[in-house]
Amino acid sequence: MNLEKVVFGFFVLLAATLNFGFFLGDMADPSLHNIAELYAAVVVNVIATVLKFGDRTQVGAVHLATSLVADIQLIAAAGVWIWTNQVAGTDVAGPAMASIVSLSGGALLANLVSVVLLVVETVSFRRR
């Protein structure tokens, strides 16, 4: 068993599940979306992105692209939350929460593509 592949798969799946956990729930209800879970999703996605550097295959390039998309969208979602709460000085609700959840939904889609690529790559792997 290749420990590097285990760690890589772990972070790819953890990124998707954390993002899914944040995304799930009524879009306009902030009590259903935990800020700590959003930040955990951002951190784990960034770690997964770093792990994807160095793979020089075509599948590796697509893995990296999906991870970068997820990072950008999750960081934007966190930025909207911070802007609304700290700069604008209002509670995160309504349209702002809908924007945050929508951005995390886009990141979730990118994470799901990454998981599908990981599964396809694993299934097509042939032992030598």
C-alpha positions in Angstrom: 0.0 0.0 0.0 1.3 3.4 -0.9 1.1 5.8 2.1 1.3 8.8 -0.2 -1.8 7.7 -2.1 -3.7 7.0 1.1 -2.9 10.6 2.4 -3.9 12.1 -0.9 -7.2 10.2 -1.1 -7.9 11.0 2.6 -7.6 14.8 2.0 -9.5 14.7 -1.3 -12.4 12.9 0.4 -12.2 15.0 3.6 -12.4 18.2 1.5 -15.5 17.0 -0.2 -17.3 15.8 2.9 -16.5 19.0 4.9 -17.7 21.1 2.0 -20.9 18.9 1.7 -21.5 19.3 5.5 -21.4 23.1 5.2 -23.5 23.2 2.1 -26.3 21.1 3.4 -29.3 23.0 4.8 -31.6 25.9 4.0 -29.7 28.4 1.9 -31.0 31.5 3.9 -30.7 30.1 7.4 -27.3 30.9 8.9 -27.9 28.6 11.9 -27.6 25.6 9.6 -24.2 26.6 8.2 -21.3 26.5 10.7 -18.5 29.0 10.1 -16.0 26.6 11.7 -16.9 24.0 9.1 -16.4 26.5 6.3 -13.0 27.4 7.6 -12.1 23.7 8.0 -13.2 23.1 4.4 -11.0 25.9 3.2 -7.9 24.6 5.2 -8.4 21.0 4.1 -9.0 22.1 0.4 -5.7 24.1 0.5 -3.9 21.1 1.9 -5.4 18.9 -0.8 -4.2 21.4 -3.4 -0.7 21.4 -2.1 -0.7 17.5 -2.2 -1.7 17.7 -5.9 1.4 19.7 -6.9 4.1 17.5 -8.4 1.8 15.1 -10.3 2.9 15.7 -13.9 0.2 13.6 -15.6 -2.9 14.8 -17.4 -5.1 13.5 -14.7 -2.9 15.3 -12.1 -3.4 18.5 -14.0 -7.2 18.2 -13.9 -7.0 17.2 -10.2 -5.0 20.4 -9.5 -7.5 22.5 -11.6 -10.5 21.2 -9.7 -8.8 21.8 -6.4 -7.9 25.4 -7.4 -11.5 26.1 -8.4 -12.7 24.7 -5.0 -10.1 26.8 -3.2 -11.1 30.0 -4.9 -14.8 29.5 -4.3 -14.4 28.6 -0.7 -12.0 31.5 0.0 -14.6 33.8 -1.7 -17.4 32.3 0.5 -15.3 33.0 3.6 -14.5 36.5 2.3 -18.2 37.2 1.9 -18.9 36.0 5.4 -16.0 38.1 6.9 -17.1 41.2 4.8 -20.7 40.9 5.9 -20.0 40.3 9.5 -16.9 42.4 10.1 -16.8 45.2 7.5 -20.5 45.8 6.9 -21.3 45.1 10.6 -24.4 43.2 9.9 -25.5 39.6 10.7 -24.9 37.1 8.0 -28.4 36.3 6.7 -30.6 36.4 3.6 -28.8 37.3 0.4 -25.3 37.2 2.0 -25.9 33.7 3.3 -27.3 32.6 -0.1 -24.1 33.9 -1.8 -21.9 32.0 0.7 -23.8 28.8 0.3 -23.9 29.1 -3.5 -20.1 29.6 -3.6 -19.6 26.6 -1.4 -21.9 24.6 -3.8 -19.7 25.5 -6.7 -16.7 24.3 -4.7 -18.6 21.1 -3.8 -19.1 20.4 -7.5 -15.4 20.8 -8.1 -14.7 18.5 -5.1 -17.0 15.9 -6.5 -15.3 16.0 -9.9 -12.0 15.5 -8.0 -13.4 12.5 -6.2 -14.7 11.0 -9.4 -11.3 11.4 -11.0 -9.7 9.8 -8.0 -12.0 6.8 -8.2 -11.6 6.4 -12.0 -7.8 6.7 -11.6 -7.9 4.0 -8.9 -10.1 1.6 -10.8 -8.0 1.9 -14.0 -4.7 1.4 -12.1 -3.0 -1.9 -13.2 -0.5 -3.7 -11.0 2.9 -4.4 -12.5 
